[in-house]
Amino acid sequence: MSEPHHLEITVADEDAGLRLDRVVANRCPELSRTRVQELIAGGLVLLNGKTAKDSHKVHAGDTIEVVPQPAPALRAEAESIPLDILYEDEDVIAINRPPA
């Protein structure tokens, strides 16, 4: 799902007293709560023109500006690790994992 473009939210009376991250997450359902918190931490969510903490309680009439940027690409790399395979077929693999 793509992130919204620049968005302005005016805090409604029923949202007064809620956390900033919760209001943004409620108004931008295409964003996960974690992504909203990342945007706030990155200064990409402004409350009345200023950066604010995700836990800041909003007031009715406050203006929230959301300027999302693409999330950084995840970089996962395969590792060559020895596995103790107990059983393997086309559908199932059983691995002996040492205790943690």
KEKE-3310 file (N, C-alpha, C; in steps of 0.2 Angstrom, whole numbers, plus 5000, padded with zeros to 4 digits):
npx = (5004:5003:5010:5001:5001:5007:4998:4985:4978:4965:4962:4949:4935:4932:4944:4952:4964:4969:4984:4996:5002:4992:4981:4985:4987:4974:4968:4975:4974:4981:4994:5005:5005:5018:5025:5020:5025:5038:5038:5035:5046:5056:5053:5044:5031:5021:5015:5005:5014:5026:5038:5034:5033:5028:5019:5013:4999:4985:4975:4958:4956:4969:4982:4988:5002:5006:5020:5024:5038:5045:5047:5063:5072:5072:5086:5090:5101:5106:5113:5126:5124:5127:5115:5106:5098:5084:5074:5067:5056:5046:5036:5039:5051:5062:5071:5085:5087:5098:5097:5092)
npy = (4994:5011:5026:5041:5057:5073:5079:5087:5088:5093:5093:5086:5089:5076:5070:5076:5077:5064:5055:5061:5052:5042:5049:5052:5039:5035:5043:5041:5027:5019:5019:5011:5010:5009:5015:5027:5032:5032:5042:5053:5054:5056:5069:5072:5074:5087:5097:5110:5117:5114:5102:5087:5076:5059:5055:5067:5075:5080:5095:5101:5108:5109:5109:5096:5091:5080:5074:5062:5051:5040:5024:5018:5006:4989:4979:4964:4950:4934:4922:4910:4897:4883:4870:4858:4846:4837:4831:4831:4835:4839:4847:4849:4854:4849:4855:4853:4862:4871:4873:4890)
npz = (5000:4996:5003:5009:5001:5005:5018:5027:5043:5053:5070:5077:5089:5095:5095:5103:5116:5113:5109:5098:5089:5088:5083:5070:5065:5065:5056:5045:5039:5030:5034:5045:5063:5068:5057:5057:5069:5066:5056:5064:5073:5063:5060:5051:5053:5058:5071:5073:5065:5070:5076:5086:5100:5098:5109:5112:5118:5109:5104:5102:5086:5083:5071:5061:5051:5039:5031:5022:5018:5007:5014:5020:5010:5014:5018:5017:5019:5013:5024:5026:5035:5045:5046:5055:5048:5051:5045:5028:5015:5000:5006:5020:5032:5045:5058:5068:5082:5092:5110:5116)
capx = (5000:5007:5009:4998:5005:5006:4991:4984:4973:4963:4960:4941:4933:4932:4951:4956:4966:4972:4991:4998:5003:4985:4976:4988:4986:4967:4966:4979:4974:4986:5001:5005:5007:5025:5027:5018:5030:5045:5038:5035:5053:5060:5051:5039:5024:5021:5009:5004:5020:5032:5039:5032:5034:5022:5015:5010:4991:4983:4969:4954:4958:4976:4984:4994:5004:5010:5023:5027:5043:5046:5051:5069:5071:5075:5091:5091:5106:5107:5119:5128:5125:5126:5109:5106:5092:5082:5069:5065:5053:5044:5032:5041:5058:5062:5078:5087:5089:5101:5093:5095)
capy = (5000:5017:5031:5047:5063:5078:5078:5091:5086:5097:5089:5087:5088:5069:5067:5080:5073:5058:5055:5063:5046:5039:5053:5052:5032:5034:5047:5038:5019:5015:5019:5007:5014:5010:5019:5034:5034:5033:5048:5058:5054:5059:5076:5073:5076:5093:5099:5117:5119:5112:5095:5085:5069:5054:5055:5073:5075:5085:5099:5102:5114:5109:5107:5091:5091:5074:5074:5055:5050:5032:5020:5015:4999:4984:4975:4957:4946:4927:4920:4903:4894:4876:4867:4851:4844:4830:4828:4836:4833:4844:4851:4850:4853:4848:4856:4852:4869:4870:4878:4896)
capz = (5000:4996:5008:5006:4999:5010:5021:5033:5048:5059:5076:5079:5096:5098:5095:5108:5122:5111:5107:5091:5084:5087:5079:5063:5063:5064:5050:5039:5040:5026:5038:5052:5069:5068:5052:5060:5074:5062:5053:5069:5075:5058:5059:5045:5056:5062:5075:5073:5062:5074:5077:5092:5101:5097:5114:5114:5118:5104:5106:5096:5082:5081:5064:5060:5044:5038:5024:5022:5013:5006:5019:5017:5008:5019:5015:5020:5015:5015:5027:5025:5042:5045:5048:5057:5045:5053:5040:5023:5009:4996:5010:5027:5034:5052:5059:5075:5084:5099:5115:5116)
cpx = (5004:5005:5005:5003:5004:4999:4990:4978:4971:4960:4953:4941:4934:4939:4955:4958:4970:4980:4991:4998:4996:4981:4979:4986:4979:4965:4970:4980:4979:4993:5000:5007:5014:5028:5025:5023:5036:5044:5038:5042:5057:5058:5047:5032:5025:5015:5009:5011:5026:5032:5037:5033:5027:5017:5012:5002:4989:4976:4965:4956:4965:4977:4989:4995:5008:5013:5027:5033:5043:5050:5058:5068:5075:5080:5092:5096:5106:5113:5120:5129:5123:5119:5109:5099:5090:5078:5067:5061:5050:5039:5034:5048:5058:5070:5079:5090:5092:5097:5096:5099)
cpy = (5006:5022:5037:5052:5067:5079:5083:5089:5091:5093:5091:5086:5081:5067:5071:5076:5066:5060:5057:5057:5042:5042:5052:5044:5032:5038:5045:5030:5016:5015:5015:5012:5015:5015:5026:5036:5036:5040:5054:5059:5057:5066:5077:5073:5082:5095:5107:5120:5117:5104:5093:5078:5065:5054:5061:5073:5081:5089:5100:5108:5114:5107:5102:5091:5084:5074:5067:5055:5042:5029:5018:5008:4994:4980:4969:4953:4939:4926:4912:4900:4887:4874:4860:4849:4837:4827:4833:4832:4839:4849:4853:4850:4853:4850:4856:4859:4868:4875:4885:4898)
cpz = (5000:5001:5005:5005:5005:5012:5027:5037:5053:5064:5078:5087:5099:5098:5100:5114:5120:5109:5100:5087:5083:5083:5071:5061:5061:5058:5044:5040:5035:5029:5044:5057:5070:5063:5054:5065:5071:5059:5058:5071:5070:5057:5053:5047:5060:5065:5076:5070:5065:5075:5084:5093:5100:5102:5116:5113:5114:5107:5100:5092:5080:5074:5064:5053:5043:5031:5024:5016:5012:5011:5016:5016:5013:5015:5019:5015:5018:5019:5026:5032:5041:5049:5049:5054:5047:5048:5035:5017:5005:5001:5017:5027:5042:5053:5067:5077:5091:5103:5115:5122)
residu = (MET:SER:GLU:PRO:HIS:HIS:LEU:GLU:ILE:THR:VAL:ALA:ASP:GLU:ASP:ALA:GLY:LEU:ARG:LEU:ASP:ARG:VAL:VAL:ALA:ASN:ARG:CYS:PRO:GLU:LEU:SER:ARG:THR:ARG:VAL:GLN:GLU:LEU:ILE:ALA:GLY:GLY:LEU:VAL:LEU:LEU:ASN:GLY:LYS:THR:ALA:LYS:ASP:SER:HIS:LYS:VAL:HIS:ALA:GLY:ASP:THR:ILE:GLU:VAL:VAL:PRO:GLN:PRO:ALA:PRO:ALA:LEU:ARG:ALA:GLU:ALA:GLU:SER:ILE:PRO:LEU:ASP:ILE:LEU:TYR:GLU:ASP:GLU:ASP:VAL:ILE:ALA:ILE:ASN:ARG:PRO:PRO:ALA)
# end
